[in-house]
Each structure stands twice: as C-alpha cells, then as structure tokens.
Amino acid sequence: MNVTLAPNACPPTCHDCRLRRTGAFTPLKPELLNFIEGFREDTAAVQAGTAVVRENQTNARLFTVYSGWAFRYKTLSDGRRQILNFLLPGDLVGLQQEFGEVSTHGIEALTDCSLCVFPSDSLWAVFREHPRLGYDITWLSAHEEGHVDDNLLTTGRRNATERVAMLLMHLYRRLERIGLVEDGSVAFPLNQQHIADALGLSLVHTNKTLRRLSALGLHELKNGRLRLLNTRALARIAEYYDTPPRLMPLL
C-alpha cells in the first residue's frame, strides 16, 4: 500500500529529507544519516498556536524543525512576553533545557509545524559514538549564542527603525538560504504583536515603524508574504552585513 505524505510532513527516513537537498546544510555520509535516523525516536505534527514546550516543563525533548515556524519566549507574571528568537526549518530546539532541570522558556508553534523528535537523555551517546555529530551540536549551540548576542544588541541599542529593518533582513536571509524564497518573496506569518514582542516595542510604535519603512519603498508585506524592495537601503539602516553563508549542521 502506498502512503502519500503531506508535503510538509517529516519523511520516514533521513535519506529522504528535503532540507538536506537545499544545499544549505553539511552533507553527511550514509552511516551518519543512518545513526541520526536511529537516534530519532518520533516525528510530530503541531498545529499553529500549540505549545511545543511549556515554561517550567520538565523532561522536554529535543527537536529539529522540519517545516513551519515556531518561537521561543519568556513571560513575566503579568503576562508580558519577550520573544527570544524565531525557529525555522533546520533549527535544533531544546538544547537550552537539555542541561537544566526545567525549561526556562516556552516554545510555541507560530504556524503548523512538523518536528523530528529526539530523546532528551541520549546526547551523551551522540558525543561518545559519533564525535563529528557532537561537534556539530556544539557548533549549533555556539551559533545560537551568536543570535542571542545580536538580539541583545538590537533591543538594547538599535532604535525602532533599525530594529524592524534588522528583523526583516535577518528573517528573509535565513529563509533564503534554505530555499524558501518564491517569486522574490517569503512567507511571513508574523503579526505586529509578534514583532513588538520580539523587538521590545509597543504595538503602536511597531505599526508606525512598519508603515514608515513601507512608505520609503523598502519592503512590502502583503497576503502573509514579505518582499524586500530595497535590500541595500534596508541593510544599511539595520547595519546588517551579509557574509558568505557557510554550510550548517542538521540533526
């Protein structure tokens, strides 16, 4: 019996992974792919708005986002939320709580997501049996720390216009490198509240800033898609510097 998978569902084997065919990720030998496939314990389909990991959750598992968008966040007691970063296909999720007793942040699916699920207590086996993959995981952790540094600089020192310009450039380039640009635009499911919560701005200030950049002819947000109309000017405002993309590990 032939089974037809949904276009964005995780494939049954790592050898059929669409992400590995984008050219954005480090190629692996068949034996390493077989190990990852054996290490993966499940796949999961998560609906938009669903909690993938709850704040203060224990025994959260490790995930790779195969398709869709999610975000990491922390909240204060009065409900104010800070979005820490947005998670896109290929991102490894869960290292932050892997080494702690509880998850200090939550993860929510922004769109419908497909996730590859890995056990929460088996990373040592990866480092012991396949040091190359252990190094890749360490690299991903350091890379994530770099994103955190950039986000701190943005919220701490950039003004509203620079913050929004930086977010638009950063997300567009991330989507571009994994082949998700179609006809010069990318899917952009963020609403203005998501942007405000990520950049530490009020909703009113976020709205005004987006309209100002649009009026300058720098970007277009229409029907849930983002098109950059003047990347050079937008990058100059954000002080965003393109560097040659390097291949990234994919677990």
N, C-alpha and C positions, 0 to 999 in steps of 0.2 A: 504494500500500500504506500503510495507516495503522499508525503505530507508537505503542504505548502506553508512556509513560514511567512509571517508578516514581514514587510520589507525592512523594518527597523528592529526586528527581534534578534536576540543573540543567536548565532548559528550553533549547531550541535557540536562542531569541532573548531578548534583554534585555527586549523589549516584553512577554514572557510571564512575567516574573519575579514570583513570588508575593510576595517580600519587598517589592517596590515597591507592592504593593496593601495593605500593612498600615497605611499612614498614618504610619509611624514615620520614613520617610526622605524626604529632599528630592526633590520632583518635578523631573524633567529634561525638557527639550524633546526632541522626536523626533531631532533631528540629533545631540544629545549621546549619546542612547541608541545611536544607530547607530555613533557613534565608539567607545563602550565595547565594543559588540558586535564591532567590527572589531579592537579592541585585545586582546580576549580571544582567547587562542590555543588554549585547550583547556578541557575540563572533566575532573574526576577523581572517581572514587568510591573512598573509602578505608575499609577495614574497621577496626573498633574494635581498638585496641592496636597499630596500624600507625604507623610513623614517617612523618610528613609532611615534616619537616625534621630532619636529624640534627645534633647538636652538632658544630661544626667543619666542616660541609659547605660546599663552595664552590658558587657559581653556583645557589644556591637561588632558586626563582621566587617570584612574588608571587601571593597567593591571596585570594579572598573566600570566606568560609564561607557556603554556601547553605543547608545543613541539617546538623544534628548538632552535637556538642560536640567540642572539642579543648582542649589546654592547652599553654602554653609553659613550659619548665622548664630548669633548670641542675642539673648534678650535680657532686659532689665526687669525688675519686679513690677514696674508699672506698664509693661508691655512694649516699651520702646525697643526697636530691633536694629541691630547692626549686621548687615550682610558682609561677611568676611571675604568671600570670593564666589565666583560663578564656576560651576563644574560643567565641562563639555566632554564630548566623546573622546575617549582615550585617557581621561583623568583617573588616577588612582585615588580612592576615597577611603579614609578610615585609619591612616597611619597615626593620626593625632591621638585617637583613643586606643590604638593598639598597645601603647606603652603606658596607659593610665588605667586607673580602676573604673572610671566612668567617663562617658563622653562629655567634654566641657562645652560642646556646641551641638546644635541641631543641623540636620540636613533635610531639605525639603525638595521634592520634585517640582520644578518650575513648569515643565511640560511632561507629557507621558515619556517615561524613560525605560530603557532596557539595561539591565545591570548584570555583569558577571560577578558571581558571589564566591568569595574565598573564605576559608575558615579563619577564625580570629586567633587561633592559638598555634599556628603552624609556620610562622615566619622563620623560626629558627631552623626548621628543616630546609627551607629555601636557601638560607645562608650557608648551611652545612653541606648540602648536596650539590648546589649549583652557585658557587661564589659569583659567577657572572651576573646572575639574576639578583643576587644580594646587592651587588654593586649598583645595578640598575635601580633598585628600590631606594638605596641611599641617595642616588643622584636625583630621583624624583622628589625625595624629601627636601633636599637642598634647593631644588628648583622651586618648589612650593614656598620655601622660606624667602626666596627672592621675590616672589609675587607679593608675599606679605609685606616685605620691605617697601616695594613700590606702592602698595595700597596705603601704607602708613605715611609715606611722603605725600601722596595725593591728598589724603584727608587732612594732613597736618599743615601743609604749606601751599598747596595749589589753591587758587581762587575758584569760584564756581564754574566759570567758563573753562578754565584749564582742566578741572576735574571731569566735567562732562566730555570734553574733547578727548581726554585720555581714555576714558571708559569706552567710548565709541571706537577709537583706534585700536585699543587693546583687544576688545572682543572680536572686531572684524578680522584682525590679523590672525588671531587664534583659529577662527573658523575657516579662514582662507587656507591656512597651512594643512588642514585636514580635508580639503576638497569640498567644502560646503558652500562655496560661492556659486550662485546660479544667475546667469544674465546680469552680472555685476552687482548683485545684492545678496544678503544673507538673511535667514530667518532671525527675527529679533523679538522674542516673546516677552521681553521685559516691559512692564508698565512703569509709569512715572514714580510710583511708590517704591518699586524695586530699586530704581536708580537713586532715589532720595536716600533710601536705607543703606545703599552701598557707599554713597559719597558723603554722608553726613550733612545733607542739605534738607531744607524744608521742601514740602511738596510744591509750594508756590514758587520758590526760588528755582527748583528743578524745571518747572514748566516754563518760566521766563527764559531760563538759560537755553533750553532746547529750542524755543521759538527764535531766540536771537541767533543761534548758530544756523538754524534753517534759513532765516531771513538773509543771512550772509552768503547763502548758497553753498554751504559746506557739507550738508548731509540732507537726506530725505528719509523720513520714517512714514511708511505707507503700507497699509494692509498687513501689518505684522512683519515687515521686512525693512532692513536698513541698507541704504545705498550711500556710499561716500562720494560726494560730488567734487570735492577738492581736498584730496588726501594730503597734499603738500602743506596747504594752509592749516588744516586741522592738526597735522603732526607738529607744525611749528608752534601753534598755540599750546599744545599739550607738552611740548618738549619731548616728544616721542621719537626715539631714534630706531629706525629699522636696522637690524643686524642680520647677517646671513643665517637663515634658520638651520639649526642642527637637528639631526635625527634624534627622536626621543624614544626612551624605552616604553614598552607597552606590555603590561602584565595581563 
